[in-house]
Amino acid sequence: MDPFSSDGELVNIHTAFIQGQYQLVLSDYDSSDFSESNRLAVQILQHRAQIELGQASEVLSTVSASKASSSPDLAAVRAYATFASTQDDASVAEAEKLAEAQGDNLTVQLLCGTVLARAGKQEQALQLLAKHQGSLDAVALIVQIHLSQNRTDLAVKEAKGARSFAQDALLVNLAESWVGIRQVCLILGGNGRRLVRMGTC
């Protein structure tokens, strides 16, 4: 089940995160205000927001190696922050190791999947993400990977599949928008290259 579904208390902070309002994620939410079962998820979103803001070193200072060893979620955060800081082979190998050992964990799927995809190991990322259980975050990442592979057909299939169970969720709307933009670029042909240069396609 998706922990960020629209009927849960995480919906607002998660929406802020996927909209790219990373500073809002950090400033407007305190994990202590959430139920105990959701506090770790809030902390993970805040760590991810820090990484997106270029604060990976701060995350590594907060999530020590000893803390990471106690939780696959925190281990995934540390692996992602390490890759964001170094982008070296060792950080990719660490993500691969974690994916193999804790591949059923959603945070591992999302963050290690992101590391693998950005490291050029898209097929490994897709194999890991395929283990998700109804996560729209995973669906959105799968769509992005397919688009990066120029497999618009697979991206369309993934987005349509998510629509069947997620109805009008924001992430599904975003995924369908990404697919739609790519399809327009393909139709435009030569004119689409101008959109590519503009970063639209």
mmCIF file of the C-alpha atoms, coordinates in Angstrom:
data_MODEL
# 
_entry.id   MODEL 
# 
loop_
_atom_site.group_PDB 
_atom_site.id 
_atom_site.type_symbol 
_atom_site.label_atom_id 
_atom_site.label_alt_id 
_atom_site.label_comp_id 
_atom_site.label_asym_id 
_atom_site.label_entity_id 
_atom_site.label_seq_id 
_atom_site.pdbx_PDB_ins_code 
_atom_site.Cartn_x 
_atom_site.Cartn_y 
_atom_site.Cartn_z 
_atom_site.occupancy 
_atom_site.B_iso_or_equiv 
_atom_site.pdbx_formal_charge 
_atom_site.auth_seq_id 
_atom_site.auth_comp_id 
_atom_site.auth_asym_id 
_atom_site.auth_atom_id 
_atom_site.pdbx_PDB_model_num 
ATOM 1   C CA . MET A 1 1   ? 0.000  0.000  0.000   1.00 0.00 ? 1   MET A CA 1 
ATOM 2   C CA . ASP A 1 2   ? 1.243  3.480  -0.831  1.00 0.00 ? 2   ASP A CA 1 
ATOM 3   C CA . PRO A 1 3   ? 2.091  5.320  2.433   1.00 0.00 ? 3   PRO A CA 1 
ATOM 4   C CA . PHE A 1 4   ? 1.590  8.643  0.644   1.00 0.00 ? 4   PHE A CA 1 
ATOM 5   C CA . SER A 1 5   ? -1.969 7.955  -0.504  1.00 0.00 ? 5   SER A CA 1 
ATOM 6   C CA . SER A 1 6   ? -4.463 10.830 -0.459  1.00 0.00 ? 6   SER A CA 1 
ATOM 7   C CA . ASP A 1 7   ? -6.284 9.517  2.603   1.00 0.00 ? 7   ASP A CA 1 
ATOM 8   C CA . GLY A 1 8   ? -3.232 9.607  4.895   1.00 0.00 ? 8   GLY A CA 1 
ATOM 9   C CA . GLU A 1 9   ? -1.642 12.281 7.070   1.00 0.00 ? 9   GLU A CA 1 
ATOM 10  C CA . LEU A 1 10  ? 1.450  12.400 4.852   1.00 0.00 ? 10  LEU A CA 1 
ATOM 11  C CA . VAL A 1 11  ? -0.417 13.755 1.840   1.00 0.00 ? 11  VAL A CA 1 
ATOM 12  C CA . ASN A 1 12  ? 0.443  17.440 2.353   1.00 0.00 ? 12  ASN A CA 1 
ATOM 13  C CA . ILE A 1 13  ? 4.178  17.043 2.951   1.00 0.00 ? 13  ILE A CA 1 
ATOM 14  C CA . HIS A 1 14  ? 4.396  14.522 0.128   1.00 0.00 ? 14  HIS A CA 1 
ATOM 15  C CA . THR A 1 15  ? 2.554  16.860 -2.239  1.00 0.00 ? 15  THR A CA 1 
ATOM 16  C CA . ALA A 1 16  ? 4.941  19.668 -1.326  1.00 0.00 ? 16  ALA A CA 1 
ATOM 17  C CA . PHE A 1 17  ? 7.873  17.373 -2.043  1.00 0.00 ? 17  PHE A CA 1 
ATOM 18  C CA . ILE A 1 18  ? 6.719  16.200 -5.462  1.00 0.00 ? 18  ILE A CA 1 
ATOM 19  C CA . GLN A 1 19  ? 5.931  19.797 -6.405  1.00 0.00 ? 19  GLN A CA 1 
ATOM 20  C CA . GLY A 1 20  ? 9.547  20.675 -5.702  1.00 0.00 ? 20  GLY A CA 1 
ATOM 21  C CA . GLN A 1 21  ? 8.760  22.840 -2.679  1.00 0.00 ? 21  GLN A CA 1 
ATOM 22  C CA . TYR A 1 22  ? 11.752 21.464 -0.825  1.00 0.00 ? 22  TYR A CA 1 
ATOM 23  C CA . GLN A 1 23  ? 12.264 24.405 1.509   1.00 0.00 ? 23  GLN A CA 1 
ATOM 24  C CA . LEU A 1 24  ? 8.615  24.142 2.534   1.00 0.00 ? 24  LEU A CA 1 
ATOM 25  C CA . VAL A 1 25  ? 9.099  20.456 3.307   1.00 0.00 ? 25  VAL A CA 1 
ATOM 26  C CA . LEU A 1 26  ? 11.895 21.427 5.692   1.00 0.00 ? 26  LEU A CA 1 
ATOM 27  C CA . SER A 1 27  ? 10.404 24.517 7.285   1.00 0.00 ? 27  SER A CA 1 
ATOM 28  C CA . ASP A 1 28  ? 6.697  23.751 7.623   1.00 0.00 ? 28  ASP A CA 1 
ATOM 29  C CA . TYR A 1 29  ? 6.725  20.212 8.973   1.00 0.00 ? 29  TYR A CA 1 
ATOM 30  C CA . ASP A 1 30  ? 8.042  18.601 12.136  1.00 0.00 ? 30  ASP A CA 1 
ATOM 31  C CA . SER A 1 31  ? 8.164  14.836 12.383  1.00 0.00 ? 31  SER A CA 1 
ATOM 32  C CA . SER A 1 32  ? 7.019  15.022 16.024  1.00 0.00 ? 32  SER A CA 1 
ATOM 33  C CA . ASP A 1 33  ? 3.656  16.368 14.826  1.00 0.00 ? 33  ASP A CA 1 
ATOM 34  C CA . PHE A 1 34  ? 2.934  13.111 12.999  1.00 0.00 ? 34  PHE A CA 1 
ATOM 35  C CA . SER A 1 35  ? 1.863  9.748  14.318  1.00 0.00 ? 35  SER A CA 1 
ATOM 36  C CA . GLU A 1 36  ? 4.730  7.550  15.415  1.00 0.00 ? 36  GLU A CA 1 
ATOM 37  C CA . SER A 1 37  ? 4.254  5.171  12.484  1.00 0.00 ? 37  SER A CA 1 
ATOM 38  C CA . ASN A 1 38  ? 4.777  8.022  9.991   1.00 0.00 ? 38  ASN A CA 1 
ATOM 39  C CA . ARG A 1 39  ? 7.651  9.898  11.601  1.00 0.00 ? 39  ARG A CA 1 
ATOM 40  C CA . LEU A 1 40  ? 10.352 7.994  9.754   1.00 0.00 ? 40  LEU A CA 1 
ATOM 41  C CA . ALA A 1 41  ? 8.613  8.654  6.421   1.00 0.00 ? 41  ALA A CA 1 
ATOM 42  C CA . VAL A 1 42  ? 8.561  12.386 7.218   1.00 0.00 ? 42  VAL A CA 1 
ATOM 43  C CA . GLN A 1 43  ? 12.251 12.362 8.124   1.00 0.00 ? 43  GLN A CA 1 
ATOM 44  C CA . ILE A 1 44  ? 13.068 10.569 4.872   1.00 0.00 ? 44  ILE A CA 1 
ATOM 45  C CA . LEU A 1 45  ? 11.156 13.143 2.814   1.00 0.00 ? 45  LEU A CA 1 
ATOM 46  C CA . GLN A 1 46  ? 13.017 15.911 4.625   1.00 0.00 ? 46  GLN A CA 1 
ATOM 47  C CA . HIS A 1 47  ? 16.392 14.250 4.018   1.00 0.00 ? 47  HIS A CA 1 
ATOM 48  C CA . ARG A 1 48  ? 15.494 13.872 0.337   1.00 0.00 ? 48  ARG A CA 1 
ATOM 49  C CA . ALA A 1 49  ? 14.492 17.543 0.206   1.00 0.00 ? 49  ALA A CA 1 
ATOM 50  C CA . GLN A 1 50  ? 17.886 18.487 1.670   1.00 0.00 ? 50  GLN A CA 1 
ATOM 51  C CA . ILE A 1 51  ? 19.657 16.423 -0.979  1.00 0.00 ? 51  ILE A CA 1 
ATOM 52  C CA . GLU A 1 52  ? 17.647 18.095 -3.739  1.00 0.00 ? 52  GLU A CA 1 
ATOM 53  C CA . LEU A 1 53  ? 18.676 21.461 -2.283  1.00 0.00 ? 53  LEU A CA 1 
ATOM 54  C CA . GLY A 1 54  ? 22.342 20.487 -2.520  1.00 0.00 ? 54  GLY A CA 1 
ATOM 55  C CA . GLN A 1 55  ? 22.717 19.672 1.168   1.00 0.00 ? 55  GLN A CA 1 
ATOM 56  C CA . ALA A 1 56  ? 23.839 16.055 0.834   1.00 0.00 ? 56  ALA A CA 1 
ATOM 57  C CA . SER A 1 57  ? 26.796 16.611 3.171   1.00 0.00 ? 57  SER A CA 1 
ATOM 58  C CA . GLU A 1 58  ? 24.430 17.746 5.924   1.00 0.00 ? 58  GLU A CA 1 
ATOM 59  C CA . VAL A 1 59  ? 22.363 14.597 5.443   1.00 0.00 ? 59  VAL A CA 1 
ATOM 60  C CA . LEU A 1 60  ? 25.481 12.448 5.692   1.00 0.00 ? 60  LEU A CA 1 
ATOM 61  C CA . SER A 1 61  ? 26.373 14.206 8.947   1.00 0.00 ? 61  SER A CA 1 
ATOM 62  C CA . THR A 1 62  ? 22.902 13.534 10.358  1.00 0.00 ? 62  THR A CA 1 
ATOM 63  C CA . VAL A 1 63  ? 22.484 9.983  9.075   1.00 0.00 ? 63  VAL A CA 1 
ATOM 64  C CA . SER A 1 64  ? 25.679 8.383  10.330  1.00 0.00 ? 64  SER A CA 1 
ATOM 65  C CA . ALA A 1 65  ? 26.860 4.968  9.209   1.00 0.00 ? 65  ALA A CA 1 
ATOM 66  C CA . SER A 1 66  ? 25.753 3.517  12.548  1.00 0.00 ? 66  SER A CA 1 
ATOM 67  C CA . LYS A 1 67  ? 22.254 4.978  12.163  1.00 0.00 ? 67  LYS A CA 1 
ATOM 68  C CA . ALA A 1 68  ? 22.072 3.692  8.618   1.00 0.00 ? 68  ALA A CA 1 
ATOM 69  C CA . SER A 1 69  ? 22.948 0.178  9.773   1.00 0.00 ? 69  SER A CA 1 
ATOM 70  C CA . SER A 1 70  ? 19.867 0.152  12.002  1.00 0.00 ? 70  SER A CA 1 
ATOM 71  C CA . SER A 1 71  ? 17.325 0.848  9.249   1.00 0.00 ? 71  SER A CA 1 
ATOM 72  C CA . PRO A 1 72  ? 17.144 0.010  5.524   1.00 0.00 ? 72  PRO A CA 1 
ATOM 73  C CA . ASP A 1 73  ? 15.286 3.295  4.988   1.00 0.00 ? 73  ASP A CA 1 
ATOM 74  C CA . LEU A 1 74  ? 18.105 5.329  6.524   1.00 0.00 ? 74  LEU A CA 1 
ATOM 75  C CA . ALA A 1 75  ? 20.663 3.182  4.725   1.00 0.00 ? 75  ALA A CA 1 
ATOM 76  C CA . ALA A 1 76  ? 18.962 4.121  1.440   1.00 0.00 ? 76  ALA A CA 1 
ATOM 77  C CA . VAL A 1 77  ? 19.019 7.802  2.381   1.00 0.00 ? 77  VAL A CA 1 
ATOM 78  C CA . ARG A 1 78  ? 22.722 7.582  3.168   1.00 0.00 ? 78  ARG A CA 1 
ATOM 79  C CA . ALA A 1 79  ? 23.438 5.734  -0.086  1.00 0.00 ? 79  ALA A CA 1 
ATOM 80  C CA . TYR A 1 80  ? 21.550 8.373  -2.064  1.00 0.00 ? 80  TYR A CA 1 
ATOM 81  C CA . ALA A 1 81  ? 23.286 11.239 -0.255  1.00 0.00 ? 81  ALA A CA 1 
ATOM 82  C CA . THR A 1 82  ? 26.679 9.618  -0.811  1.00 0.00 ? 82  THR A CA 1 
ATOM 83  C CA . PHE A 1 83  ? 25.993 9.263  -4.534  1.00 0.00 ? 83  PHE A CA 1 
ATOM 84  C CA . ALA A 1 84  ? 24.782 12.860 -4.711  1.00 0.00 ? 84  ALA A CA 1 
ATOM 85  C CA . SER A 1 85  ? 28.032 13.970 -3.102  1.00 0.00 ? 85  SER A CA 1 
ATOM 86  C CA . THR A 1 86  ? 30.511 11.795 -4.995  1.00 0.00 ? 86  THR A CA 1 
ATOM 87  C CA . GLN A 1 87  ? 28.821 10.071 -7.956  1.00 0.00 ? 87  GLN A CA 1 
ATOM 88  C CA . ASP A 1 88  ? 31.662 7.553  -7.831  1.00 0.00 ? 88  ASP A CA 1 
ATOM 89  C CA . ASP A 1 89  ? 31.645 3.814  -8.470  1.00 0.00 ? 89  ASP A CA 1 
ATOM 90  C CA . ALA A 1 90  ? 31.812 3.009  -4.762  1.00 0.00 ? 90  ALA A CA 1 
ATOM 91  C CA . SER A 1 91  ? 28.552 4.841  -4.054  1.00 0.00 ? 91  SER A CA 1 
ATOM 92  C CA . VAL A 1 92  ? 26.837 3.014  -6.922  1.00 0.00 ? 92  VAL A CA 1 
ATOM 93  C CA . ALA A 1 93  ? 28.157 -0.322 -5.639  1.00 0.00 ? 93  ALA A CA 1 
ATOM 94  C CA . GLU A 1 94  ? 26.750 0.485  -2.193  1.00 0.00 ? 94  GLU A CA 1 
ATOM 95  C CA . ALA A 1 95  ? 23.336 1.182  -3.710  1.00 0.00 ? 95  ALA A CA 1 
ATOM 96  C CA . GLU A 1 96  ? 23.499 -2.104 -5.634  1.00 0.00 ? 96  GLU A CA 1 
ATOM 97  C CA . LYS A 1 97  ? 24.397 -4.014 -2.476  1.00 0.00 ? 97  LYS A CA 1 
ATOM 98  C CA . LEU A 1 98  ? 21.525 -2.444 -0.555  1.00 0.00 ? 98  LEU A CA 1 
ATOM 99  C CA . ALA A 1 99  ? 19.089 -3.091 -3.404  1.00 0.00 ? 99  ALA A CA 1 
ATOM 100 C CA . GLU A 1 100 ? 20.037 -6.758 -3.408  1.00 0.00 ? 100 GLU A CA 1 
ATOM 101 C CA . ALA A 1 101 ? 19.706 -7.144 0.362   1.00 0.00 ? 101 ALA A CA 1 
ATOM 102 C CA . GLN A 1 102 ? 16.650 -4.934 1.007   1.00 0.00 ? 102 GLN A CA 1 
ATOM 103 C CA . GLY A 1 103 ? 14.894 -4.769 -2.356  1.00 0.00 ? 103 GLY A CA 1 
ATOM 104 C CA . ASP A 1 104 ? 11.421 -5.171 -0.852  1.00 0.00 ? 104 ASP A CA 1 
ATOM 105 C CA . ASN A 1 105 ? 11.730 -1.883 1.054   1.00 0.00 ? 105 ASN A CA 1 
ATOM 106 C CA . LEU A 1 106 ? 10.024 1.034  -0.722  1.00 0.00 ? 106 LEU A CA 1 
ATOM 107 C CA . THR A 1 107 ? 12.615 3.645  0.274   1.00 0.00 ? 107 THR A CA 1 
ATOM 108 C CA . VAL A 1 108 ? 15.353 1.356  -0.999  1.00 0.00 ? 108 VAL A CA 1 
ATOM 109 C CA . GLN A 1 109 ? 13.449 0.901  -4.246  1.00 0.00 ? 109 GLN A CA 1 
ATOM 110 C CA . LEU A 1 110 ? 13.033 4.640  -4.772  1.00 0.00 ? 110 LEU A CA 1 
ATOM 111 C CA . LEU A 1 111 ? 16.420 5.944  -3.683  1.00 0.00 ? 111 LEU A CA 1 
ATOM 112 C CA . CYS A 1 112 ? 18.653 3.115  -4.849  1.00 0.00 ? 112 CYS A CA 1 
ATOM 113 C CA . GLY A 1 113 ? 16.584 2.948  -8.027  1.00 0.00 ? 113 GLY A CA 1 
ATOM 114 C CA . THR A 1 114 ? 17.314 6.636  -8.551  1.00 0.00 ? 114 THR A CA 1 
ATOM 115 C CA . VAL A 1 115 ? 21.038 6.084  -7.983  1.00 0.00 ? 115 VAL A CA 1 
ATOM 116 C CA . LEU A 1 116 ? 21.134 3.185  -10.440 1.00 0.00 ? 116 LEU A CA 1 
ATOM 117 C CA . ALA A 1 117 ? 19.177 5.090  -13.077 1.00 0.00 ? 117 ALA A CA 1 
ATOM 118 C CA . ARG A 1 118 ? 21.409 8.163  -12.801 1.00 0.00 ? 118 ARG A CA 1 
ATOM 119 C CA . ALA A 1 119 ? 24.480 5.946  -12.967 1.00 0.00 ? 119 ALA A CA 1 
ATOM 120 C CA . GLY A 1 120 ? 23.331 4.588  -16.330 1.00 0.00 ? 120 GLY A CA 1 
ATOM 121 C CA . LYS A 1 121 ? 22.066 1.266  -14.963 1.00 0.00 ? 121 LYS A CA 1 
ATOM 122 C CA . GLN A 1 122 ? 18.462 1.749  -15.999 1.00 0.00 ? 122 GLN A CA 1 
ATOM 123 C CA . GLU A 1 123 ? 17.615 -1.941 -16.383 1.00 0.00 ? 123 GLU A CA 1 
ATOM 124 C CA . GLN A 1 124 ? 18.812 -2.700 -12.861 1.00 0.00 ? 124 GLN A CA 1 
ATOM 125 C CA . ALA A 1 125 ? 16.780 0.237  -11.615 1.00 0.00 ? 125 ALA A CA 1 
ATOM 126 C CA . LEU A 1 126 ? 13.671 -1.038 -13.392 1.00 0.00 ? 126 LEU A CA 1 
ATOM 127 C CA . GLN A 1 127 ? 14.114 -4.538 -11.960 1.00 0.00 ? 127 GLN A CA 1 
ATOM 128 C CA . LEU A 1 128 ? 14.307 -3.055 -8.467  1.00 0.00 ? 128 LEU A CA 1 
ATOM 129 C CA . LEU A 1 129 ? 11.341 -0.723 -8.948  1.00 0.00 ? 129 LEU A CA 1 
ATOM 130 C CA . ALA A 1 130 ? 9.227  -3.558 -10.350 1.00 0.00 ? 130 ALA A CA 1 
ATOM 131 C CA . LYS A 1 131 ? 9.031  -4.906 -6.793  1.00 0.00 ? 131 LYS A CA 1 
ATOM 132 C CA . HIS A 1 132 ? 6.888  -1.995 -5.609  1.00 0.00 ? 132 HIS A CA 1 
ATOM 133 C CA . GLN A 1 133 ? 3.425  -2.623 -4.221  1.00 0.00 ? 133 GLN A CA 1 
ATOM 134 C CA . GLY A 1 134 ? 1.200  0.151  -5.557  1.00 0.00 ? 134 GLY A CA 1 
ATOM 135 C CA . SER A 1 135 ? 3.623  3.054  -5.065  1.00 0.00 ? 135 SER A CA 1 
ATOM 136 C CA . LEU A 1 136 ? 2.944  6.043  -7.306  1.00 0.00 ? 136 LEU A CA 1 
ATOM 137 C CA . ASP A 1 137 ? 6.429  7.375  -6.565  1.00 0.00 ? 137 ASP A CA 1 
ATOM 138 C CA . ALA A 1 138 ? 7.832  4.180  -8.046  1.00 0.00 ? 138 ALA A CA 1 
ATOM 139 C CA . VAL A 1 139 ? 5.502  4.454  -11.032 1.00 0.00 ? 139 VAL A CA 1 
ATOM 140 C CA . ALA A 1 140 ? 6.635  8.037  -11.676 1.00 0.00 ? 140 ALA A CA 1 
ATOM 141 C CA . LEU A 1 141 ? 10.296 6.999  -11.539 1.00 0.00 ? 141 LEU A CA 1 
ATOM 142 C CA . ILE A 1 142 ? 9.655  4.058  -13.878 1.00 0.00 ? 142 ILE A CA 1 
ATOM 143 C CA . VAL A 1 143 ? 7.977  6.416  -16.354 1.00 0.00 ? 143 VAL A CA 1 
ATOM 144 C CA . GLN A 1 144 ? 10.962 8.789  -16.199 1.00 0.00 ? 144 GLN A CA 1 
ATOM 145 C CA . ILE A 1 145 ? 13.382 5.934  -16.833 1.00 0.00 ? 145 ILE A CA 1 
ATOM 146 C CA . HIS A 1 146 ? 11.399 4.656  -19.816 1.00 0.00 ? 146 HIS A CA 1 
ATOM 147 C CA . LEU A 1 147 ? 11.319 8.162  -21.276 1.00 0.00 ? 147 LEU A CA 1 
ATOM 148 C CA . SER A 1 148 ? 15.085 8.475  -20.791 1.00 0.00 ? 148 SER A CA 1 
ATOM 149 C CA . GLN A 1 149 ? 15.402 5.232  -22.783 1.00 0.00 ? 149 GLN A CA 1 
ATOM 150 C CA . ASN A 1 150 ? 13.160 6.633  -25.528 1.00 0.00 ? 150 ASN A CA 1 
ATOM 151 C CA . ARG A 1 151 ? 10.636 3.876  -24.758 1.00 0.00 ? 151 ARG A CA 1 
ATOM 152 C CA . THR A 1 152 ? 7.554  6.050  -24.881 1.00 0.00 ? 152 THR A CA 1 
ATOM 153 C CA . ASP A 1 153 ? 5.399  2.957  -25.451 1.00 0.00 ? 153 ASP A CA 1 
ATOM 154 C CA . LEU A 1 154 ? 6.430  1.500  -22.094 1.00 0.00 ? 154 LEU A CA 1 
ATOM 155 C CA . ALA A 1 155 ? 6.011  4.850  -20.363 1.00 0.00 ? 155 ALA A CA 1 
ATOM 156 C CA . VAL A 1 156 ? 2.464  5.094  -21.743 1.00 0.00 ? 156 VAL A CA 1 
ATOM 157 C CA . LYS A 1 157 ? 1.686  1.579  -20.516 1.00 0.00 ? 157 LYS A CA 1 
ATOM 158 C CA . GLU A 1 158 ? 3.017  2.331  -17.031 1.00 0.00 ? 158 GLU A CA 1 
ATOM 159 C CA . ALA A 1 159 ? 1.078  5.589  -16.716 1.00 0.00 ? 159 ALA A CA 1 
ATOM 160 C CA . LYS A 1 160 ? -2.147 3.975  -17.931 1.00 0.00 ? 160 LYS A CA 1 
ATOM 161 C CA . GLY A 1 161 ? -1.728 1.145  -15.458 1.00 0.00 ? 161 GLY A CA 1 
ATOM 162 C CA . ALA A 1 162 ? -1.357 3.613  -12.610 1.00 0.00 ? 162 ALA A CA 1 
ATOM 163 C CA . ARG A 1 163 ? -4.453 5.525  -13.717 1.00 0.00 ? 163 ARG A CA 1 
ATOM 164 C CA . SER A 1 164 ? -6.479 2.332  -13.294 1.00 0.00 ? 164 SER A CA 1 
ATOM 165 C CA . PHE A 1 165 ? -5.877 2.253  -9.535  1.00 0.00 ? 165 PHE A CA 1 
ATOM 166 C CA . ALA A 1 166 ? -4.870 5.820  -8.639  1.00 0.00 ? 166 ALA A CA 1 
ATOM 167 C CA . GLN A 1 167 ? -7.617 7.799  -10.393 1.00 0.00 ? 167 GLN A CA 1 
ATOM 168 C CA . ASP A 1 168 ? -6.785 11.531 -10.170 1.00 0.00 ? 168 ASP A CA 1 
ATOM 169 C CA . ALA A 1 169 ? -3.582 11.393 -8.110  1.00 0.00 ? 169 ALA A CA 1 
ATOM 170 C CA . LEU A 1 170 ? -1.113 14.215 -8.725  1.00 0.00 ? 170 LEU A CA 1 
ATOM 171 C CA . LEU A 1 171 ? 1.781  11.887 -9.550  1.00 0.00 ? 171 LEU A CA 1 
ATOM 172 C CA . VAL A 1 172 ? -0.282 10.093 -12.172 1.00 0.00 ? 172 VAL A CA 1 
ATOM 173 C CA . ASN A 1 173 ? -1.237 13.437 -13.715 1.00 0.00 ? 173 ASN A CA 1 
ATOM 174 C CA . LEU A 1 174 ? 2.441  14.415 -13.791 1.00 0.00 ? 174 LEU A CA 1 
ATOM 175 C CA . ALA A 1 175 ? 3.488  11.107 -15.340 1.00 0.00 ? 175 ALA A CA 1 
ATOM 176 C CA . GLU A 1 176 ? 0.845  11.444 -18.035 1.00 0.00 ? 176 GLU A CA 1 
ATOM 177 C CA . SER A 1 177 ? 1.999  15.008 -18.696 1.00 0.00 ? 177 SER A CA 1 
ATOM 178 C CA . TRP A 1 178 ? 5.609  13.868 -19.172 1.00 0.00 ? 178 TRP A CA 1 
ATOM 179 C CA . VAL A 1 179 ? 4.423  11.193 -21.586 1.00 0.00 ? 179 VAL A CA 1 
ATOM 180 C CA . GLY A 1 180 ? 2.198  13.670 -23.428 1.00 0.00 ? 180 GLY A CA 1 
ATOM 181 C CA . ILE A 1 181 ? 5.052  16.137 -23.886 1.00 0.00 ? 181 ILE A CA 1 
ATOM 182 C CA . ARG A 1 182 ? 7.272  13.398 -25.299 1.00 0.00 ? 182 ARG A CA 1 
ATOM 183 C CA . GLN A 1 183 ? 4.544  12.303 -27.696 1.00 0.00 ? 183 GLN A CA 1 
ATOM 184 C CA . VAL A 1 184 ? 4.105  15.888 -28.924 1.00 0.00 ? 184 VAL A CA 1 
ATOM 185 C CA . CYS A 1 185 ? 7.858  16.114 -29.497 1.00 0.00 ? 185 CYS A CA 1 
ATOM 186 C CA . LEU A 1 186 ? 7.771  12.910 -31.545 1.00 0.00 ? 186 LEU A CA 1 
ATOM 187 C CA . ILE A 1 187 ? 4.893  14.228 -33.645 1.00 0.00 ? 187 ILE A CA 1 
ATOM 188 C CA . LEU A 1 188 ? 6.649  17.537 -34.236 1.00 0.00 ? 188 LEU A CA 1 
ATOM 189 C CA . GLY A 1 189 ? 9.742  15.766 -35.479 1.00 0.00 ? 189 GLY A CA 1 
ATOM 190 C CA . GLY A 1 190 ? 12.329 18.362 -36.486 1.00 0.00 ? 190 GLY A CA 1 
ATOM 191 C CA . ASN A 1 191 ? 10.478 21.107 -34.630 1.00 0.00 ? 191 ASN A CA 1 
ATOM 192 C CA . GLY A 1 192 ? 10.661 18.936 -31.544 1.00 0.00 ? 192 GLY A CA 1 
ATOM 193 C CA . ARG A 1 193 ? 14.414 19.396 -31.462 1.00 0.00 ? 193 ARG A CA 1 
ATOM 194 C CA . ARG A 1 194 ? 13.842 23.009 -30.483 1.00 0.00 ? 194 ARG A CA 1 
ATOM 195 C CA . LEU A 1 195 ? 11.813 21.791 -27.478 1.00 0.00 ? 195 LEU A CA 1 
ATOM 196 C CA . VAL A 1 196 ? 14.597 19.402 -26.588 1.00 0.00 ? 196 VAL A CA 1 
ATOM 197 C CA . ARG A 1 197 ? 17.081 22.299 -26.518 1.00 0.00 ? 197 ARG A CA 1 
ATOM 198 C CA . MET A 1 198 ? 14.645 24.170 -24.274 1.00 0.00 ? 198 MET A CA 1 
ATOM 199 C CA . GLY A 1 199 ? 14.560 21.201 -21.900 1.00 0.00 ? 199 GLY A CA 1 
ATOM 200 C CA . THR A 1 200 ? 10.918 20.361 -22.575 1.00 0.00 ? 200 THR A CA 1 
ATOM 201 C CA . CYS A 1 201 ? 11.478 16.936 -24.150 1.00 0.00 ? 201 CYS A CA 1 
# 
